[in-house]
Structure formats: structure tokens, C-alpha cells
């Protein structure tokens, strides 16, 4: 029985160590038939990008070409006419995965270390270089070289490899966008953007020594300018039909793997948990989750995206009323119409639509059709991601699950004092200075709504729902109708007398008869709650 390749991303290791391999080598043929000289593939993390890049490295690399050829025995590419291209080019494989840090200095130091490591792989070239080229080469081996030298590193390496092998060079850059996403999160986006524009641009633009350039990442970043002025360049995202089966697993591949490991499980259940992604017109399963399911034989959440933290915070901080409604519908597993482009625009702040794009390309949402006006219908793909929104969402934003437990117990026990204390703690420790400078209640509304969604086993939260003569801010419908239902009216403090404002919030509930929806639902006991938010202070009142 073959070993299960969880977190094994080196193609040689998978083949030689007898791991289970899903044959994706048609990807090589497609790339060679594709006329574009420079290609960018955007897919979520852990969908097979690094393994595919490793496969390309062993296919193209002129070093050890005879040994590498054996790795492809019995695979699709062996019988392709494109097998003649195997072992013809020197290859530079650079992974930018995990490069970043809390500031530009730390991030740049990491990039320099990566370049040093890359040049040391080719230290044997120092024996055949002329003395002037050798002086330049040795800078990358022993000196603490500066930013200008770093920017030229890849271009310089392609030149000396070409002169040694007399063959143009294949450049493979994995997770090209990892440093810039970290930079955006930590506040040095402009420095990283300007550096990467020059660093990548030097090697990809008008490089006479370049045979082929292939990059992977999660997103194509609009303003970075990395791909502007590039001739013969194409990017392929999850919106494209091309290469739709090259990353992730299609259903036949999943069935074959389950059959091989004799896992007699209902395919329908596996599909509900790990399927649901749409790459172009192809239905795709999450490969990381499938491999872990095969290993542990338990249907549960395995896929965690490390880029999630800042995206969720951005979503909370920058979503207005429309975005709030969109998020609520997404949480309720409905499909919603949003505008999606192939480029994500970073800047000082992300707009709500840009956050949807980022969440789509990162794997938290998937496409479910397109409208005539150009917008896309998006939805949560499967149970695994639904659980992420319910569990990880709370952990990321609120620190831990203890607050959720206390809030649930307070609602169940009708302990209004504890309920108010939980909400006060939530606002005090979670709201940012960005939020409290706003003059409306949306940030607080968003915060509480996200919090209440963790209670979906006990309460169904509805936001801005039509009730009586108006729209209630939040209504909590108990799953057990013998329990109390709750109506929350939220206000932002506008005067120096918030105590009077909170009484007006309670009056609004009665005057507009928001309680009618709970009565129709069959709830006998209804608790009305008014909250006024003054910065990080919470003033509350209630009526049973």
C-alpha cells in the first residue's frame, strides 16, 4: 500500500519513496503547448501548486536529466510528444512561501537569505567564471549585499547559467505573492511592492536568457505593477477554464483514491465536506482535506489557511451596511452576487468588494454562476469551510472560544447581567481604534453578528430582517422554541446622555412591533435588549 503524501511536496520524493501520486503531468504538456512565455497560476493554498512546480523542475532541469527522466515512467507525460523537451533547460526554482515579517527590515533579511541559499546551489559555477563575473557572483555568497544587488540577483543568475549550459533558463517562482500579503498585513506594503516590482521585473521583462517563466500565488495583485509591460504573459485564476483540472482533485481522482485505500465511505458525504470548489467549469475537491481524510478516516475540518487572520479582520473593519447583508447571507449558506475581477487591488484599505475577491481566491468562497451584469454568484463551498466560519472565525477575531461559551450560557439561562458583561468584554478587547472613530453602529453590529453565528446550534441569528413595521437589528431565534428569543436594537451614542438613548432603543422595539416574527415562530418568551455604544463603552437596558 502506497504511503499517503500529506505535506510531501517534492515530486522526486513522492515517486521514489512510493507515495500515492495523482498524475497531473498533463499540466506539463499544456504548459508547453501554451504559447505564453510567462504564466501565473492563482489557486488557494494547499491545492497542489508547490508539487506541480516541483514536477516542472524535475522535468525541465538539465542537471541529472537521465535520472529525472525515470521519475516520469508510467505517467501521462511519458507518452506525450512533449517528452522530448525533458531535461533541456537549466532551472531556477525559488519559493517565496513564508517570507515576510513584522517590518520591512525583517522581511528583506529573509529574502536576502533565500537568494544566498539559491546562489550556493550553483557554487560549482565559480570555478569556470571569469574574474569579473566571479567578483559579482561572490557578493551573493559571502557579503551582506544591498537592496540594489538583491533586485538584480535572479537576472544575474540566469545570465551565468545560460553562459554555462548554452541553454535558456526556466524560472519557477512559487507563492510569489506571499511576501506582499504579509507586508500588507503588517504595514509595509509600499516598500515590498516597489522591491518585488523590480526584483521580479528584472528577470521576467526583456530577459534574453529566459526560456519560460512560471509563477504561482493566491492572487494577481493589481497595483504591484509586476506584470505590467510584460510581453507574452497570461494569468490563470479560478475563473478560467484553462488548467482547471491541474490543481486540486476531480471526482474521479477522489473515487480512485478511496477505492485504492479501501475506504468504503459514502461519496456523497465526502462531497458535502470537501467538494464544492469551481475552477472554471470544473468541480474540484480540496486535495489537502482528501489526503487527511484518507489518512485518518474521519470527516472533519483539516484545511486551515494561514492567510485567513488579516482577511477576516479586514472584512470586519471595512464592511458597511451592504457588506453586512452580504456576509449574513454567506453565513446562512446562500449564494450572493458580488463583483469579481482577476486583480485584487491592495492599498491603504480594502473595499468590501475587494475582500470578497480575496476570500474567493483564497478558497473561502467559490463561484456558482455569473449574472448578465457581469457579477458572479458566490457561496461557501462545503461543510469544512462552513465550520471554519463558525469556529476559526471566532477564534481569530475574538481570541478564544470561552467568550462564546459564556455568551451561550447567558442566553440559555436568561442571565442578562452575564450577557451584557460578555458583550462589554467583546467590544472592549476586540474593537479597534479604526472602528470606534465611526459615527454609526455598523462595526458593532458586524462584531455581534459574527459572534452570534458561533451559536448556530442553539440560536439562529437574523440581521436587519423585516419585522413588524420595520427592520430589527438582530433577532435571535432559539432552535428550542421553549427557550427565550431575543431582540437586540443597537445604537451609536450621539449625545452625552446615552442612558436616554438606550431607552429609546427599547421603545423602538415595541413601537415597530419587532417581536411579531418571534411570536410567529412560536416563541413564548421574548427578551428585548437595547445597546448604545460610545467608543468602547456599552450602555444597555432590557425588558422581559
N, C-alpha and C positions, 0 to 999 in steps of 0.2 A: 504494500500500500504506500503510495507516494505521500511525502510529508506535505503539510499544509503551509503555504508560503505567507504567513502573517508577518508583515513588516519586512519581508525579504524583497528588496527592490533591485538587486543586481542580477541581470539576466544570466550571466555565466554561473553564478551560484545556484540559481534555480534549476538550470539544466544539469549541471554536474553533480549537484547534491540530491538529485531526484525528487525535486518538489513538483507538485501539481502545477502545470502551466496551461493556461488558456491561450491558445495560439492566436496572437494578434499580429503575426508577421505580415499579413496583407497590408498593414499600415506602412511597411517599408515600400512595397510595390506602389501603393497610392502616392506616397511622397515623391518617388522617382518619376511617376507619370504626371504629377502635378508640375506645371511649368513655373510656378513661383519659386524664386531663388531664396526668399526669406519668408518663413511661415511662423505664425504664432498660434498656438493651441491653448484655448482657455477652457478649463474644466475645474470643478470643485477639488478640494484636497482629498487625497486618498482614493482617487478614481483611476490610478494606474499611469499617471503622467511620467513619474520617475522611472518606472520599469520600462515603459516604451522608449524613453530617452536612452536608457542603458542598453536596450536592444539595438537601437540605432548605432550606438557607439561600437558595439562588438561587430556589427555588420560592416560598417564603413572603414573601420580602423585598419590602416596599412600595417601597423605593428601586429605581429602574431596572427597574421591573416589566415594562415593554414590551420592553426589550432582553432581560431574563431569560427572558421567555416564548419567545423564539426558540430558546433553548437546548434546549427540550423538543420541538422539531419532530421528528416521526417516532418518538418514543419512546412507550412504553406509556401513560404518564400523559396524553399529549395527547388521547387518545380516551376518557379516563375522565370520568365526570360530576364528579369531584372537581377537574378542571382549573379549575373556576370559583373555587376557593379560592386560585389562584395570585396572588401579588403583593398580598395583602390586609393583611399584618401587618408592623410593624417587627420586625427580628430582631436578637438579641444572640447572637453566636457566640463562645464562649470555649473555647479549647483549653488544658487543663491538662497537656498532654503535656510531659514533660521537666522539670516543675517539681519541685524537691527540692533536696537538697544535703547536706553533711556535718553540718549542725546547723540548728536552728530559725531562727536569725537569717538564715542564707543563704537558706533556703527561703522565709521570709516576704518577704525583699527581692525575690525572684523573682516572687512573687505580686503584690506591690505594683507592680512594673514592668509586669506583664501588665495590671493594672487601669488604670494610667496610659495604656498603649497603647490599651486599649479605649475609654476616655473621649475620647482625642484623635481617634478616628474620628468622633466626634459634636461636634467643637468648633464646628461651624456653629450648633449649638443655643444657644450662648452669646449670640448676637445677639437671641434672642427670649425669653430667660428674664427673669423679674422679678429685681430686685436681690438679694433674699434667697436665692432659689434659685441665682442666679449665684454668690454667695459660696460656697455649698456645692459647686457644680459645679467651681469653680476650684480647690478643695482637691485634687481628683483630677488636676488638670493640672500644678500647679506646686509644691505643697507636699509635704514628706515626711510624709504623713499617717500616723496611728497605726493600731493594730490595730482599735480600735472603729470607726473610719471605714471601714477596709477591709471589715469584715464587712458593712456596710450598702451597699457600693458597687453591687452588682447590683440590689438592690431600688430604690435611688435612681434608677438609670439607667432601669429600666422605668417609673418614675413620670413622668420628664420626656419619655420617648419617647411614652408614652400621651397626655400632655397636648399634645404637638406634633402627633401624627398622628390623635388621636382613635380610635385602634385599640389593642386589647390586644396584648401583646408575646409573641413566640415566643422562648423561651430554649433555646439549644443549647449543652450543655457536653460537650465531647469529652474522653475519658480522665479522667473525674472523680476516679478513684482513684489516678492516677499519683503525686501528692504524698504520699498516705498510705502507699503501699507503700515509697516512698523513705524516709519517716520511720521506718517500722518497721525497715527495714534499718539505718538509721543512729542509732537510739536516741532519737528524739524523737517517738514515736508519739502519746503523750498530748496534747502541745501541738498537733500537727497535727490530731488527731481533734477536739479541742474547737474549734479555729478553723473547720474545714470544716463542722462541725455547724451553727455559727452562720452562716457565710458562705453555704452553700447553703440553709440553713433560712430565712434572711431572705427570699430571693427565691422559694422554692418553696412555703412554707407561708402560707396565708391572704393571698396577694398578689392584691389586687383588679385589678391591672394585667396579670396573667399570662393569656395565651390558652392556651399549651401549653408544657410543659417536657419536653425530651428530653435524656437523658444517655447516654453510652456509657462503658464501662470493661471491665476484665477480670473483676472480681468484685463482688459485693454484700457490703460489709463489715458484719458483724452489729452489733458494739458501737458503731460510729461514731454511731448514732442519727440519721443524716442523713435517713433515710426514715421514722422513727417519727413518728407523728401526722400523716403526710401523707394527706390525703383524695384519693380517686380516683387511686391510684398502683398501677402494676403493673411488676414487673421480669421481663424475659425473658432466660433463660440458655440455654445449650446443651442443657438438659434439656427445654425447651419445644418443642412442635410449631409454635406460632405464630412467624412470621417466620423459619422455619428455612432458607428459601432467600434471605433478604435479605442475608446476609453469607457470603462465600466463593463457590465456584463449584460448580454441579451438573454432572453428567457431560455433559449435552447442551451446556452452555455451553463446557466444555473442548473437546469434539469440534469444535464450530463454530469455535473459535479456532484449533485446529490445522489444520483444513481451510482456513481463510482464509489462513493463513500458509504453506500447502502443506508442512506438516511431516508427512511420511509415516512416522510412528513408530508402533510397536505401542502401542495404547491400554492394553493390559494392563501394559506396563512403566511407563508414566506413572502408571497407577492404583496400582501397587505402591509407587511412590516418593512420591506427593503426595496420594493419596486416603486414605480410612480414617477421616475425622472423621465423627461422628454428631451432627448438630444436630437434636434431636427425633428424628423418624423419617427424616430426610433424610440421604443420603450426600453428604459435602462434600469438595471438593478445596481445598488451600491455594492461594489466589489469588496470593500473592507468589511462591511457588515456580513456579507455572504460567507467570506472566509472564516470570520469569527463564529458565525452560526454553525458552520460545518465542524469547526474545532470543538465548540462547547455544547452544541446541540440544544441550545436554549434560545427561544425567541425573546430577545430583549434588545435594548439600545446599545450599540457598540461604537457608533460613529460620533466623534466629537471633533468639531472644527475649532482649532486654536485661534482662528481669526474672529471668533464669534463675539468676544467680550466687547470690543470697541464698537462693533456694528450695532449691537443691541443698545449700547449707551447712546450712540448717535441717533438711533431710531427714537428713543425716549425723549432726547433733548430737542430734536428738530421737527417732530411731527406735530402739525397743527390739527385743527378740527377734522379736516378731510382725511388726513393721515390716520387720525384716531379711529375714524369709522372704518377705514380700510383695514387697520390692524385688528379691530374687533372681528370683522368678517373673516379674516385669515385665521384668527384664533378659533373661530367657530367652524373651521374647515370648509368655508365657502370659497368659491373662486371669485376673484375681483379683477377689474380691468385697470391696468396701470400702463404707463408709457415706458417702454424699454428701448434703449439704444445699445449699440455694440461697444460704446465707450462709456466708462464711468468717469465722471468729472469730479476730481478731488479739488479742494480749495480750502478756504477758511472754515466753511461749514458745508456739510452735505445737505441738499434739499431732501424732502421726503421721497420724491421720485427716484433720486439717486441712491437712496438707501434701499429702495425696493430692487433696483438693478443689482446692487452689491449683494443683497441677500439671494437673489436669483442665481447669480453666477457663483456664489459660494455654496450653493446646494441646499439652502433652507426653503426655497420656493422652486416651483417648476412651472413650465409653460403648459397651458391646457387649451390653446387655441388663440386665434387672432381675430380682432374685430375689423370691420371695414374702415374705421377711422385710424387704423394703424396701431391701436393699443393692443396689448397682449392680456389674455386671461391667465392669472397665476393662482396657484394654490399650494398648500403644504403637500409634499409628495406622498407621505406614508406615515404609518404609526410611529416609526422611530423618530421622525422629525417632530411630530405632534408631541411626543414625550419630551423632546428637547425643549420645546417652547414652554411646556408645563413645568419641567424640573430645572433644567440648566438655566433657563431664563431667570428663574427666581434666584438661583444660587449666584449667577453672575451679577445681577443688579442689586440684590438685597443682602448678599453676603453668605447667608446660610438658610437652612430650612426651618430653624427654630421659630423664627418670626411667623412663618406660615402656620406652624402647628399651634402657636399661641392664638393667632387670629381665628383659626378654625374652631378651637375650643371655646373661645369667647363667643363666637356666633352661635355655636351649638347650645351653650349654656346660658345664652342671653345675658352674658356678663358685659354690660355696656362700658363699665369702667375699664375693664381689661381691653375691650375693643378699641376704645379711644386712646388708651395708652399705647397699643400696638401701632395705631395709625400715626400718633405723635412721634414715636420712635422711628417709624418708617420715613417720615418727612425729614426729621432731624438728621438722620445718618445717611440718607440716600440722595436727597435733593442737592443739586449743585448750585453754585453761585449763578450759573447761566440761567437756571430755572427761576430763581427767586427774584430776578430782575424783571420778569414779565408781569404784565398787568392783567392777566386773565388766568382762569383756573385750569386750563388745558394740561399743563405739566403735572399738576396734582391728580387730575382726572386720569391721565395716562398711567401714572405711577400706581394708583389704587386699582385700576382696571387690570393691569398686568399682574398685580398681587393677587387679586381675586380669582384670576384664571387658574391659579395653582390649586384652587379648591373645587375643581370641576367634578370631583367625585361626590361632593356634598352640596354644592350650590352652582347654579347656572347664572353667571352674571350677564346682564343685558345693559348696554350703554346707549344713552340718547334714544331710547326706544319710545315710540308713541304710547302714551298712557293718559287716560282721561282727556283733559283739554290741552295737553302739551306734550313735552318730552322730558322724561325723568333722566337725571344724570346717570345714576346707576341703580338698577334693581337687582337684588339677589333672590333668585327663585330656588327654594330648597328642593333637593331631589326627593326628600321625605316630606310630603305635604303636611305631616303632623307637626313639623318643626316651624319655627318662626321665619317669615320672609322679611326682607329689609329693603327700605328705600333710602338712598343717600342723595341729598342735594348739596352740591359743592359751590362755594363762592370764594372769590378772591377779595380780600379786605380792601375797601375803597375809602373808609372813614376811620376816625380814631375811636369809634365805638363798635368794634366787631361783635360785641355781645348782642347788640340790637340787630345786627345783620344776620346773625345765626338764627334769631327768632323769625326773621323774615323768610329765611330758607325753609323753616318748618311750615310757616304759613303757606308758602308756595306749593308745598306738597299737598296740603289739604285743599287749597283753593282750586288747584288744577286736577284734583282727584287722581293723583298718580297711583293710588292704591288699588284702583279698579282692576289693573292687569293681574295683580296678585290674587285678588278675590276671584277673578275668572279662572285662574289657575287652580284654585281650590284651597288656598292657604287661609287658615282661620285667624292666625295671629300675625299681625303686621307691626313692625317697629320702624318708626320714621326717624331718620338721623340727619341733622344739619351740621355742616362743617364750613367754617370760614378760615382761610389760610392767609396768614400775614407773614410773609417771608417763610421762616422755618417754624413759626408758631402756629398752633392749631387750636381754634376755639370751637367747641362742639356743644350740641344740645340734642335732646331726643324726646320722643313721645311714644309710649307703648299703646 
